[in-house]
Amino acid sequence: MTSIALTVQCESRRGIVAGISGFLAEHGCNISDSHQFDDQETGQFFMRVTFASETGASQPDLEAAFAPLAQEFGMTFAFHDQSEKMKVIIMVSRFGHCLNDLLYRWRIGALPIDIVAVISNHMDYQKVVVNHDIPFHCIKVTKENKPQAESAIMDVVRETGAELIVLARYMQILSDEMCQKMSGRIINIHHSFLPSFKGANPYKQAYERGVKLIGATSHYVTADLDEGPIIEQDTVRVTHAQSPSDYVSLGRDVEAQVLARAIHAHIHHRVFLNGNKTIVFPASPGGYASERMG
């Protein structure tokens, strides 16, 4: 049986959970996993339910039948076939650790996505990408041609039908227009320190200040640089005995892990935008494996 995820967002009120569970039961669907959150500050309700139809009901039929209930509660909702892989474009510059990590996870099936293209402003990773039988696009970016470059990027998005762009250490700032067009569909990764260091050689700055924790943050891209809604974060402890190069190596590892987890949550529709924040429901029991198998 095909596993389907139903995602719902609406104003909080009594009877939503009963309405959804009752609908699924009446239509011969067996719930396998369910998470919900009622935000007391915003008054918004969020829910994700995975289920399988035991009567063979099709997804379009369920969507049509669910519409009256959704209208009654003012829901924004979607049904997602868990077996369908999301089409993803990866963008990279000259730091390849996140790209290589994503390609490996994709190749072994740990990250069930359809990588429809890799875009870079340099040629460094052309051979790596082409060897994976993935289309590679080198789109150079300068101050003078930035609008044309972004237009070329959006052409690739349209031609491939990409649903998500992943900035795997793509070192170009996207325009406000592109951020708005792809709102909620661009994920970025960057280092995060306590305290924060910006500019050139952040790991060297962290080393010189005796930082004890380094980490990474993955977030949705907005017009505010590196300030979009956060999806995933992690840290690793460092000591005075480690060198700046150790900081860099540890930082690359945590960046790759955090980015992969953020993508995994997004493609399984476990992330809900909630103003400047996100609601991220946990993976089903068994983690990556169970979601991969649907």
Residue pairs with C-beta under 8 A, 6 or more apart in sequence:
1 52
1 53
1 54
2 52
2 53
2 59
2 81
2 82
2 83
2 294
3 32
3 50
3 51
3 52
3 82
3 83
3 294
4 29
4 50
4 51
4 52
4 53
4 59
4 62
4 79
4 80
4 81
4 82
5 48
5 49
5 50
5 79
5 80
5 82
5 268
5 269
6 20
6 24
6 47
6 48
6 49
6 50
6 51
6 66
6 77
6 78
6 79
6 80
7 47
7 48
7 77
7 78
7 80
7 269
7 272
8 16
8 20
8 45
8 46
8 47
8 48
8 49
8 70
8 75
8 76
8 77
9 44
9 45
9 46
9 47
9 75
9 76
9 77
9 272
10 16
10 44
10 45
10 73
10 74
10 75
10 76
11 43
11 44
11 45
11 73
11 74
12 38
12 39
12 43
12 44
12 45
13 45
13 73
15 73
16 45
16 47
16 73
16 75
17 36
17 47
19 69
19 72
19 73
20 47
20 49
20 69
21 31
21 34
21 49
23 65
23 66
23 69
24 30
24 31
24 49
24 51
27 53
27 55
27 57
27 62
27 65
28 53
28 54
28 55
28 57
29 51
29 52
29 53
29 54
29 57
29 62
30 51
30 52
30 54
31 49
31 50
31 51
32 50
32 51
32 52
32 284
33 49
33 50
33 284
33 285
34 47
34 48
34 49
34 50
35 47
35 48
35 49
35 270
35 281
35 282
36 45
36 46
36 47
36 48
37 45
37 46
37 47
37 279
37 281
38 45
38 46
39 45
39 46
39 274
39 279
42 274
42 275
44 274
46 272
46 274
46 279
46 281
48 269
48 270
48 281
50 82
50 284
53 62
59 79
59 81
62 79
63 79
66 77
66 79
69 75
70 77
78 269
80 269
82 268
82 291
82 294
83 294
85 112
85 113
85 114
85 267
86 113
86 114
86 163
86 164
86 266
86 267
87 113
87 114
87 116
87 160
87 161
87 162
87 163
87 164
88 113
88 114
88 115
88 116
88 162
88 163
88 164
88 165
88 166
88 263
88 267
89 115
89 116
89 117
89 118
89 119
89 156
89 157
89 160
89 162
89 164
89 165
89 166
90 99
90 102
90 115
90 117
90 118
90 119
90 165
90 166
90 168
91 118
91 119
91 120
91 153
91 165
91 166
91 167
91 168
91 170
92 98
92 99
92 118
92 119
92 120
92 125
92 168
92 169
92 170
93 120
93 121
93 122
93 169
93 170
93 171
93 172
94 122
94 124
94 171
95 169
95 171
95 252
96 124
96 125
96 128
96 169
97 169
97 252
97 253
97 255
97 256
98 168
98 169
98 189
98 255
98 256
98 259
99 118
99 125
99 128
99 168
99 169
100 128
101 256
101 257
101 259
101 260
102 111
102 115
102 166
102 168
102 256
102 259
102 260
102 263
103 115
103 128
103 129
103 132
105 111
105 260
106 113
106 115
107 132
109 292
110 260
110 288
110 292
111 260
111 263
111 264
111 267
112 267
112 291
112 292
113 164
113 263
113 267
115 132
115 134
116 134
116 135
116 160
116 161
116 162
117 134
117 135
117 136
117 137
117 156
117 160
117 162
118 125
118 129
118 134
118 135
118 136
118 137
119 136
119 137
119 138
119 139
119 153
119 156
119 170
120 126
120 136
120 137
120 138
120 139
120 170
121 138
121 139
121 140
121 141
121 149
121 170
121 171
121 172
122 138
123 138
125 136
126 136
126 138
129 135
129 136
130 136
135 160
137 152
137 156
139 149
139 152
139 153
140 149
141 149
141 172
142 149
146 175
147 175
150 174
150 175
150 177
150 178
153 178
154 178
154 181
156 162
157 165
157 182
163 185
164 185
164 186
164 187
164 263
164 266
164 267
165 182
165 185
165 186
165 187
166 186
166 187
166 259
166 263
167 186
167 187
167 188
167 189
167 221
168 189
168 259
169 189
169 255
170 188
173 225
174 186
174 221
176 223
179 186
179 221
179 222
179 223
180 223
182 221
183 220
183 222
184 220
184 273
186 220
186 221
187 218
187 219
187 220
187 221
187 231
187 259
187 262
187 263
187 266
188 218
188 219
188 220
188 221
188 226
188 228
189 216
189 217
189 218
189 255
189 258
189 259
189 262
190 216
190 217
190 226
190 255
191 202
191 203
191 214
191 215
191 216
191 217
191 251
191 255
192 214
192 215
192 216
192 217
192 233
192 235
193 202
193 206
193 211
193 213
193 214
193 215
194 211
194 212
194 213
195 209
195 211
197 205
197 206
197 209
199 205
203 214
203 244
203 247
203 248
203 251
204 244
204 247
206 214
206 247
207 243
207 244
207 247
210 240
211 238
211 247
212 237
212 238
212 239
213 235
213 236
213 237
213 238
214 235
214 236
214 238
214 247
214 250
214 251
214 254
215 233
215 234
215 235
215 236
215 254
215 258
216 233
216 234
216 251
216 254
216 255
216 257
216 258
216 259
217 226
217 230
217 232
217 233
217 258
218 230
218 231
218 232
218 233
218 258
218 259
218 261
218 262
219 226
219 227
219 228
219 229
219 230
219 231
219 262
220 228
220 229
220 231
220 273
220 278
221 228
222 228
222 229
229 273
229 274
229 275
229 276
229 277
229 278
230 277
230 278
231 262
231 265
231 266
231 271
231 278
231 280
232 258
232 259
232 261
232 262
232 265
232 280
233 258
234 254
234 257
234 258
234 261
235 254
236 250
236 251
236 253
236 254
238 246
238 247
238 250
242 250
264 283
264 288
264 291
265 271
265 280
265 283
268 283
268 291
270 280
270 281
270 282
270 283
271 278
271 279
271 280
271 281
272 278
272 279
272 280
272 281
283 290
283 291
284 290
284 291
